[in-house]
Amino acid sequence: MIVSKFLKSTIWVLLVALVVCSAATTALAQDNADGGATVAAASDAAPRSPIPGIWYCAPAFAIVALLFARKFYSEVMASDEGDESMIKIASYVREGAMAYLNRQYKVVFWVFVVLAGILAFMAYGLHVQHKIVWFAFLTGGFFSGLCGYLGMRTATIAAHRTTAGARASLNRGLVVAFRAGAVMGLVVVGFALIDITAWFYILNNFVPSMTLNEITVVMLTFGMGASTQALFARVGGGIYTKAADVGADLVGKVEAGIPEDDPRNPAAIADNVGDNVGDVAGMGADLYESYAGSILATAALGVAAASALAPTDVKTATTNAMMLLSVPMVLAGIGIILSILGIYMVRTQEGASMGQLMSALGKGVNGSSVMIAVAAYGICYVLLKDIQGVTWYGVASSVVIGLFAGIIIGKATEYFTSYEYKPTQEIAGQAETGSATVIIAGVAEGMKSTWASLATIVIAIMLAFVSAGGGREFMLGLYGVGIAAVGMLATLGITLATDAYGPIADNAGGNAEMTHQDPSVRERTDALDSLGNTTAATGKGFAIGSAALTALALLAAYVEEVRVGQQREAMGYVQTAEPEAKTDDAAGMEYIYYMGHGKFAQKWKEGTGESAYLAYMMLNHKAQADLKKGDKFPAAELGETNDVNEFVYNVHVGDTECHLVNTQRASMQQYMTFYDVTLMNPKVLCGMFSGVLLAFLFCALTMKAVGRAAYEMMHECRRQFETIKAYLKSQGKDDAFANDPENWPREQITHEGRDIPDYANCVAISTAGAQKEMIVPSLLAIVVPIIVGLIFGVPGVMGMLAGGLTSGFAVAIFMANAGGAWDNAKKWIETGKHGGKGSEAHKAGVVGDTVGDPFKDTSGPSLNILIKLMSMVSVVFAGLIVKYAPQISSMLGL
């Protein structure tokens, strides 16, 4: 019955999305027929190149992903649920998780309504945005939230089944948990690729007035919706889970001396709920936007690279653009099939060590990686072999470079966080002298661990840039960096499965503890849980690494949106100066107008839509002082360019010689020259510092949010422990008996009309804390880029994105690795090392783990979303910044 509902829900979602997309594009097509928006990469008269046949692999395999997600869901549902007590505990967790997610989505719903309204006003009121952006923003957020919901629902029905599987064998428990994680992975890649390919197919085939440049740039706005939803999911879920975890650890383990998953611990259920809302729903939404963002950014860069390679041949540029933008989509589609093959490779033997368990997962991940590396060369050969100036095997090598960069970052993360290796064992050793030395060792090891990931990203960027042909054509090199990010995420179906597996295994251990299973079952679930901590840390490293490459691609894509923003500004200016141009096809074509701030506008052909207008940038900045807004010169004076490759015109406005470049033709370097994007520009430096400020302030706010929520949770746990003692005393027991946790009830009882332990109240505390605390840091990530852009303009945004990317990436790696190492150092002690459970070293390890909880599960993983959301917000609001930032800067004397 539930399986049937899963399938029916999926079909209904796809049908509704298709109908709404069709309605939206039909309206857009009508709007364009009446003279609506279209921005040409070369000319709106450019022929539409047919979609290559191999492209259809992408939507087809996306559907296959959803079908296999259903299959694995069916297998999980068919697994043994265990005894009645296991089912009961699982129901508490599931109800708490769904209640939290429903409340979170209500808050996020209103945030999306407000933001969609702002975007609609920008489109229809200010005319600085495409008219479809507000809706594209909503679809990105919807599918991101849907993936988190489906993944979390699967996880909550899988945990107790994993426990039941572990009663039979270690392999059975591993397979159940991993199949459930695979549902998350395949749902994410399936819905993301369906969303992307459906929009592209509809816009390309039914809105012919939109060029490939405009289609890919507009589709980038999906990413803002996905990133916004992901940040709320990650921050809210992270605050929730760590508030419960800290309370369960410090009050339960350290003060009362009972396990965090013990039924006597009132925070136990909230802790298990948190694993799902933070590590499953949050991570699912996180990687959905990484996956979609990398594909969309690379597609946009592919179109820009095609225009740069054939600047005077519109037909060739269009054909090449179709091939280049198809590569990331086809690669993602093939990656789905290879991920499914990798999932079937995962199995292990009874009594497997941590290394053997890692090897079992490694077979699947590495097998998929090797196969996608081979497939990349075939895909690039088919699509790129006939493009002059493009070395197909060079682009394929960029894919492989990104793929192996992801593997290296994952392996480095494993080395620095797994207790199989020296760094984590040394942190555990420091526990013998107390919690202070554990914390010092963890901070130091986390900082030290950043070198591996940073060096890997540096090398990967340069190799991908050069390999794709960046030495010959700059935009082609940036395309190589973008395709490297796609390569890193091509096998996301299985890499996300390994990550979602972690919280499922953790919950399985909690279920075993709370239902008093045989010690052998807990040993097996502990083995699976330890593996899960390492895979979770590896997944976070992978997500952060992909964020770095994707953010760099988005930084380049931002310039493409600036190009479009200038076009719309030019149209608005001419229509203001010559109002008849709004309705008269031939009006307004006599002059080229100076808009101020080094920008010119022209109506270059008959028509009333954006395609009839051109914008120009003046490259000789000093000459701007001799011009004033409203100056104009006859359009006939704009003759042939003085340089066929640079497209620079020399014209005179009065006595002033102006060097103008058509913004449609302008290179990346010319944009950098016009906006003075150099380290000597104070606007760039202020933007860089703003990006660094945002990264650190964001971390501070999320860390303090966890602290405040955990404070409430600890007080509640202490109150309930006192209530338990009062209950025992009311039964005639003395103080010694009541104070001994071994005598506390291990099943819920009722005292003075209230349940003891009161799991529901702890769940409510975490839920309320997360809902309250997630809003400010999440909105900060949206508001700051807009403010920086309006004050410091395009140079400030470029600086902010660079500063946020570099500082955010390093801090995210540090926090994720330090937190993971502290967690596994505690678990290393719990295996019997340094005194084992209950020892002073163990208590110190618990404190270290508690400090690391918000590091690895709240602030650290949220930073990679912050990096990309900053980029996405900048892309979406580029038109607003292009038009109004120069005026604001002038008012401020900047």
N, C-alpha and C positions, 0 to 999 in steps of 0.2 A: 504493500500500500504506500509506504513512504517512498520507495523507489519510484513508483508510478508518479507520485506527487513531484519528485525531483525532476523527472523527465518532462512532465506536463508544464511545470514552472519554467523550465529552460525554454521549451518551445514557445510558450506564451511571451516570454521576455523577448525572444528573437523576432516574433511576429509583430509585437508592439513597436519595437525599435525600427523594424523595416517600414512599417506604415508611417510612423512619425517622420523618419528620414525622408521617405518619399514625399510626404506632404510638405515638408520644409523645403526640399529641393525643387518641388513643383512651383511653390510660391516664389522661390528665388529665381527660377528660370523665367517666370512671368515678369518678375521685377526687372531682370536683365533685359528682357525683350522690350520693356518700356524705357530702357536707358539707364538701367541700374549699374551696380558696381562690377567692374572688371579691371584688373591691373595686369598688363601684359609684361611678360619677361622679355619678349622681343617685339612682339606686335600682336594685337588681339586678332589679327587676320591670319595668324600662324595656323597651319593645318594641324589637326588633331592626329597624333600618331596612334595606331591601334595598340591595345594592350597585348603584350606577348603571351603566347599560349601557356608558357611555364608559370606565369603569374598566378593562374587559377589554382595552382597547388596550395597557395597560401589560404584562401578561404576554405578550400576543400579539406585541408588537414586541420584547420581550426575547428571545423565541425567534427572531424574524427577525434580531436582532443576531448570535446564535450561528450561524445559517445563513450570513449574509454573512461572518462570521469564517472559517467553513470555506471559502467561495468564495475569499476573498482568500488564504487559506493555500494553496489549490490553485493559484492563479495564481503565487504565489511559488515553490512547488515545481516548477511547470512551466517556470520561467525557466532560462536558461542557467547552468550551474554553473561554467563556466570550465574552465581546464586542470587537469591532475592536481595541480600544486603548489598551486593555489588551494584545491582540495578538501582537500588534506592539511593545510594550515595551518588551515583552517576546522574540521577534525576535532579538532585540538589544542584549539582554543578551546571547541568544543562539549563535549568530554569534561571539560575543566577546569570549565566552568560547571555542568554537571550533577553532577559530583562535589561541588563546593562546596554546591550547593543541597540535595543529599541529606544532607550532613552537617549543614547548618543546620536542616533540617526535623526531623532526629533530636533535636537539642537543643530546638527549639521544641515538639516533641511532648511531651516530659516536663514542660516548663513548663506546657503546657496541661492535662496530666493533673493536676498539682498544683493549679492554679487552679480547674479544674472540680471537684475534690474539695472545695476550700474553699467554693465556691459551693453545692455540694450539701449540705454540712454546715450552711451558713447557712439553707438552705431546709428541710431535714428535721430538723436538730438544734436550731437556735436559733429557727426559724420567723420569720426577719426577711427572707426572700427568697421569691419565687415559685418553685414547684417545677419550672418549666420553664426557669428562667434558665440553669442550668448547661449544658443542652443547646443552648439558643439561642446561648450563648457559643461553644460548639464549632463550630456551623454557620457562624457569622460568620468565625471563624479559618480554617476549612477552605476556604471559597470564596475568601477573600482569598489564601491560599497557592496555591490552584489557579490563580487568575488570573495570579499572578506566574510560576508554573511554565510555563503554556502560552505566555505572552508571551515569556518568555526562550527557550524552545525554538524558537519561531518566529524570534526575532531571530538565534539562532545558526545557523540554516539559511539566513538571508536575506543576511548580510553579504557572503559571497563571491559570491552571485548579484548583489548590487548592484555589486560590482567588475566582474563579467562584463558587467552591463548598461551600466556606464560605458564599457566598451570600444566599445560600439556608439554610444551618445549620452548626453548629460547627462540628457535627459528620461527615457530608459530606466532609468538608475540611480536617478533620483528616484522614478519610479513603483514600482520594485521595493521600495525602502526604505520608501516611504510606505505601500504595501499591507501590508507586514509590520508596520509600526507600527499600521495600522488593525486588524489581528488583535488586538493588545493592547488597543486602545481598545474594540472591540466585545465582546471577551470579558469585560472588566471591567463594562461597563454591562449586558450580557446576564445574567451570573450574579448580579450584585447585585440587579437588578430581579426576576429569577426568585425569588431567595431571599426578598425582601421580600414580593412578591405571593403566593407560595405559602403562606408562613406566615400572612399576613393572611387569605387566603381560608379556610384550614383552621380557624384560630382563630375567625373570625367565623361560619362556617357549622356547625362541628361541636362547638364548645364554647360553647353559648349562655349559660352562666352567667357568662362573662367579658364585661364591658362594653367598649365602645370605649376608654374611658379606660385600663382595665387592659391591653387588647390592645396599644395603642400604647406604653404605658410599658414593658411587658415586652419588646416587640420592640426597644426601644432597646438592650437588652443584647446584641443581635447586634453592635452597634458596638464593644463592648469586645473581643470576640474578634477582629474585623477590625483594630482599632487595635493590639492586642497583637502580632498576626502582622505587621502593617505596620511596627511599630517595630523588631522584630527583623530584618526583611528590610532596612529602610532603614539601620539602624545597622551591621549585619553586612556588608551589601553595600557600604556607604560606606567602612568601614574596609578591606575587601578591596581595592576598586578604587583607593583613594588610596594605600595602601601600595605597590601595584605601580606606580602612576603616578609617585609621588615617586621611587621607586628608578630607574625607567626614565629619568626626566627628569634628575635630579641626577647620577647616575653615568654614564648613557648619553650624554645631550646635553652636559652641562656638563663633566664630567671627561674622557670619552673622545671627545667630539665626534662622536658618531654619532646618528642619529635614534632616537626612542623606538620606532618601529615597524620598525626595521631588524632583519633576522634575526640579526645579530651580538649584539643586545641580549638577554640572557637573561630580562629582565623583560617582554619584548614580549608574549608569550602571556598572562602573568598580567594585564598591563594590559588586553588585549582581553577576557579573561574578566571582569575587573572591571567593564568597561562594561556587560556584560550582567547580572551579578548585582546591581549597584548601581543603574544607571539604568533598567533594564528591569524586572527582578523587584521591586526596591525601590519604584520609582515606581508600578508597577502595583498593588501591595498598598496603597501610600499612598493613591492616588486611589480605589481601591475603597472604603476606609473613609470617605473624605471624601464620596463620592457616596452611599453607603448612610446615613451618619450624617446628612447634610442632609435626606434624604427622611424618615427615621424621626423626627428631632427636630421637623420641621415638621408631620408627621402628629399627633404628640403635642400640639403647641401648638394645632393646629386643633381637636382635641377639647376642650381646655381653653377655647379662645375660644368655642366653641359653648355650653358650659355657662355661661360668663359672660354671653353674649348673651341666653340664655333660662333664667335660674336657677330659675324656678318651673314651667316647662313641660317636663317630662321628654321627652315625645314629640317636641316641636319641637327640643329640644336634640340628641336622638339623630339625627334626620334631618339637621339642619344639620352635625353632627359628621361624618357619613358623607360629605357633600359636601366639607367643608373638608379632610378627610384624603385624599380622592381626588385633589385638585388636584396635589400634588407627584408622585404616582405616575403620573398621566396625562401630566403635563408631561414627566417623564423618559422615558416611552414614546414620545411624539411626538418628543422630542429625538433618540432613536435613529434614527428614519427620516430626520430632517433631517441628522443627522451622516453617514449613508450617502450622501445626495445630495451633501453637501459634499466627501466623500472623492473622488467621481468628478470634481469640479471641478479637482482638483490636477494640473497638468501645466505644463511650461515648454518653452522653446526652447533650441537649442544655443547655447553661448557666453553664457548668461545671467549677468548680474552678481548680486552678493549681493542687491541691491535687487529685482531681477527674480525671484530665487528666493523671497525673502520674499513678494513679491506673489503668486507662484503658490500658496504655502501660504495666504496671506491670502484668496485667492478662496474657498477651501474653508471656512475658519474663519468669515470674515465672512458668506459666503452662508448658512451654517447659522445664524449668530446672528440675521441679519435675519429668516429664516423662523420661528425659534422665538419671536422677539418678536411677530410677527403671530399665530402660533398661540396664544400665551399669552392673548390677548384672547378668542379663540374658546373656549378651554377654560374660562376663568373665567366667561364669559357663560353657557355651558351649565350649569355646576355651581353657580354662586353667585348667579345673577340673582334667585332667589326667596327668598334668605335676608334677612330683615329685619335691618337694622343693618349689613349688609355691602355695600360698594360694589364690585361685581365688577370694574369697570375700575380701581379703586384697587389691588386685589390684583394684577391683571395688570400694572399699572405697577410694582409692587414687583418682579415677575419681571424686567421689562425693566431696572429699575435695577440689579439684581444682575448681569444679563447684561452690561450696559455697564460696570459697575464692573470685572468680570473683564477685559473688553477693554482698558479704560484701564490697569489694572495690567500687563497683558501688554505694551501699547505702551510704558509707562514703563520696564518691564524691558528691552525691546528697545532703547530709546534709551540707557539707561545701560550696556548690555553689548555691543552690536553695534559692530564696528569701522567701520561706515558712519557713525557719529556722533561728535561732538566729544569727549564724556567719555572714551571708550576710546582715541581717538587721542591725547589729551593724556597719558594714562597711558603709552602707548607712547613718546611724546616724552621722558618723564622717564627712560626706560631709557638714554638717552645719557649720563647722569651716574651710572649704577650702579643696583644692585638696591635700595639703601636708599630712593632717591627714588621708585622704582616702587612699593614697598610703601606708602610714605607717601601717595602719590597714590591708590592703590587703596583704602586704608582711608578716606581722606577722601571719595572719590567714592561709596563704598558707604554711608557714613553720610549723605551728602547725598541719595542716591537714595531714602532711606526716606520723605522728605516726600511724594512723589507717591502712594505706595501708602497711607500712613497717612491722608492727606487724603482720598483716594478712599474708603476704608473709612468714615471718619467721616461724610462726606457721604452715602454709600450707606445707612448705618444709619439716619440721621435721615430721609432721604427715603422709604426703604422703610417705616419705622415710621409716619410721618405719612400716607403714601399709602394704606396698608392700613386706616387708621382708628384709629391708636393714640391720637389726641386724644380719641376718643369712648370707646373701650374698650381698656385697656392690653394685654390679652392678644391682641387682634386686631392691635395694632401689633407685638408680638413675633412673631406669625404672619407678618406682612409681612417681618420681618427673616429669618425662616427660609426663606420662599419666595424671597427674594432670593438666598439661598445656593443653592437648588435651581436658580434661573435661571442663576446663574453656572456651574453644573455640568451644565446641561441638555444641552449639546452636547459632553459629555465624550468621546463616541465619537470625534470628530475632533480635539479638543484634545489628548487623550492620544495619538492617532496621531502628531501633530506632535512630541510629546515623545519617544515611543519611537523615532521615526525617527532622532533624534540619535545615540544609541549605535550604531545599525545602520550609519549613514553613517561614523561614526568607525572602526568595525571594518573597513568596506570599504576605507578608506584604508590601514589597517594591513595588510590582505591584499595590496593593490596594492604596497605598499612591500616586503613580505617575499617576494613572488613575482616581483619585478623586472619589473613591467609597464611598458609604454611610458610615458614622462613625461606624455603627454597624458591617460592614464587617471588618473594620480595628481593631475593638475591638476583633473580633474572630481570625483574623490572628495574632494579638498581643498575644493572649492567646496561640495559637499554637506555636508562635515564642518563647515565654518564656519557654514553655515546651521543645522546640527544643534546647535552650541553655543548659538546664539541662541535656537532653539526650545526647547532644554532649559532655558535660563535663564528664558524666558517661561513655560514649563510650571511651573517651580518657583514663580515669582511667582504664577501662577494658583492653584496648589495652596495656597500660603500664604494668599492672599487669601480663598479659599473656607473655609479653616480658621478664619479670624477670624469670619466670619459664622456658620458652623456652630457654633463654640464658644459664641457668644452665644446661639444658639437652644438649645444643650444646657444652658447656664446656667439658662435659664428652665425647660427640661424637668426639670432637677434638682429644682426645687421640686415638680413633679408627683410625682416618685418619693418625696420627703419626705412628701407627702400620703399616699401608699400605705403608707409605713413607719409613720406614726402610726396608721393603721388596724389594721395587724397588731399593733402594740404594745398597742393598746386591747383587742383580742381576747385576747391572751395574759394581760393583767392581770386581766380579768374572770374568765377561766377559772381563774386561780390563786386569786383571792379566792372564787369560787364553783365548785368543781371539777365540780359536777353539770351546769354549763352546757356541758361538753364533749359530753355525751351526751343531756341532757334539753332538748328544744326550748324549753320554757317557763321553765327555771331561769335565775336571774340577772337578771331584768328589773325588779326592784323598785327598784334604786338606781343612782345615777350615782357613780362612784368617782374619787377624786383620786389620780392616779398619781405625783404629785410633779413638780416643775420646771414647774408651770403647765399640766399636761396632765390631762384627765379622760377616763374611759372609760365607755361605756354599752352594754348590750345592749338595743337599741331595738325588736326584734321577735323572734318565735319563729324558731328555727333554730340550727344549730351551726356554720355556715360564717362566713366573715369578713363577708359581707353583712349579718349580723344585728347587727353591732357598729358603733358610731360612736365617733369621737374628737373631743374639743373642746380648743381652746386658750384660755387665759385672757389677755385682752389688757391688763388692769390689773395690771402686774407687781408693784407695791408690795403688793398684797393677798396675794401668795404667801407673805409672811412670816408671815401669820396662819393658814396651813394646814399640815397635816402629811400625809405620805403615808398613805393609808388612810382619810382623811375621806370621808364620803359624804353624800348627801342624797337624798330620795325622788325618783324619776324623774318623778312627777306634778308636781313643782314647776317642771319645765322646760316652761313654756308657750309662748306665742307670742313671737316675737322682737320687740324694741322697734324694729327697723328692717328693713323688708321687703327692702331692697336689700343691707344689710350682714350680715344674718342674725346679729345679736348678741343673746344672751339675757342678761338680768339675773336672777341667782339668788343665794340666800344659803346659805352653808355656815356654820352657827352665826351669829355676828355679822358675818361677812365677806361683803360684796357682791362677786360675781364677774361679770365681763363675759366670757361665753363665746361662741366662734364654732365652729360645726360645721366640721371640717377639710375635709369634702367641699365645703362652700359657700364656704370662706374665699378671699378674693381674694389676689392676689400681694402687694398692699400690706399686708394683714393678716398674712401670713407674715413679711414684712420687719419689721413691728412686733413680732410675738411673739418672733422670734429676735434682735431688736435689730440688724439688719443696717444699721449706719450707720458712718460713718468715725470716730465718736467711741468706738466699741466696740473695745477693745484686741484682742479676739479676731479681729475683721475685719482690723485692721491687721497683726496677726501672721500671719494667713493670707495677706495680700497679699505681705508680705515673703517668706513661704515659697514662694509661686509664683514670685517673681522669683529667689529663691535656686535653686530647682529648674531654672529655665531656664538660668541661667549655669553652675551646677554640671554640668548635662547637657552643655553645650557644651564645658566644660573637659575632662570625662572622655572625650568622643568625639574631641576634638582630640589629647589626649595619647595616646589609643589609636592613632590614625593615626601619630603620631610614633614610638611604640615599634615598631609593625609595619613602618613604613618603614625604621627603623634596621636591623632584621634583613634586610630586602630589599636595602638598600644594601651591607651587608657581604657578602651572597651574590653580588651583581653584581660587586663588586670581586674576590672570591675567584675567580669564574669568569673574569674578565678576566686575572687572573694565571695561571690554568690554561691559557688560550689562548696566552699568551706562552710559558709553559713548553713547550707542545706544539710551537710553532714553533721554539723553540730546540732541541728534541729532534730536529727535522728538519734541523738544521745551519744555521739562520738566525741572523744576528747580532742584537744588542740593538736596533739602529736599526730593522731590519726587523720584529722581533717587537713593538716598541712602537708601530708605525704601524697604527692601526685599519683602514686601507685594505687591509692585507695579511691581515687576519683572515678565517677561512673564513666564507662566507655560506650554507653548508649545514651541517647537523649532522654532526659527525664523532665518532669514538670515540677516547678517549685514556685509557689505563690503566683500561679497563673502564667508563668513564662517558661519557655523551653530552656534547658541547660544541657549542653552549650547552645547558645543562640546563634546558629550559623547565619540566619537571615539578617540579623542586625549588623553583623560584620560585613556582609555583602552590601547592605544598604550604605554603610559608612564609606566603603571603597567607591561605590557608584557615585555617591553625592560628591565626594572629594574630587574624583576624576572629572565629572561634569563641570564642576566649578573652576577647577584649576587649568583645564586644557584650553580655555578660550583665549586668554591674553597672549600666551606664547604663540599660539597658532595664528591669530590675527596679526601679530607683530610681523610675521614672515610675509604677510600680504601687504601691509601698510608701508613698511620701511622702504621696499624697493620703489614704490610709487613716489614717496616723499623725496627720496634721494634723486630720482629721475627728474621730478619737477624743479628741484632746486639746482642740481648740478648738471642736468641734461644728459645727453647720450654719453659724453665722456665719463660722467659720474657713475652711470649705470654700468659701463664696461669695467670701470675700476672696482665697483661694488661686487660684481659677479666674480671678478678675478680674486679679490680679497676673501670673499665668502667661500669660494671654491677651495683655495689653498689652505686657509686656516681651518675651515670646517672639515675638510678631508682628514687632515692630520689629527685634529681633536677627536673626530669620530673613531678613527682607528685606535687611538690611545685609550679611549673610554671603553670601547667594545672589548679590546684585548685584555685590559686590566681587569674589567669586571668578570670576563670569562675565566681568567686565571685564578682570581680569588675564589670563584665558585668551585672550580675543580680542585683547588688546593684543599678546600674544606672536605670535599669528597675523597681526596687522597688520604686524609687523616681518618675519615670514617671507614676506610678499608682496613684499619688496624695500625697504621703508621703513626709514629710520634704519640702513642698513647691511646689512639682510637677514640671512639665515641665516648662522650662524657668527661674526657680529660680536659685539663686546662688549655692544652694546645687546641683541642677541638673547639672550645669556647672562643678562643682567639680567632680561629678560622671562621667561625660563624660571624663574628664581628666584621672580619674582612669581607666575607661574602655579602653581608648586609650593606656595607659601603659600596661594594661593586654592583649591587642590584640596580640602582638607578643609572649607574654608568653604562651597563651593558644592555639594559632593557628599556630605558626611557630616553635619556639625553643622547647617548651615542648613536643608536639606530635612527633617531629622529633627525639627526643632523644631515644625513644623506638626502632625506626628503626636503629639508630646508634648502639645501644647495640647489636642488632642481626646481623647487617652488619659486625661489628667487628668480631663477632664469625664466620660468614660465610666466610669472607675473610681469616681468620686464618685457617679454615678447608680446603678451596680450595688450599691455598698456603702452606699447611703443608709439602708436599713433598719437595718443594724448601727449606724450612727452615730446615728440618731435614738434608738435604744433605749439604747445604752451610753455615748454621749458625755456626757450630763448627769451620769451617775454618776461617770465618771472626772474630769470637771471639778470636781465637788464634792469628791472626794478630794484633788485638787490645790489646792483653795482658789480655783478660778477661777469 
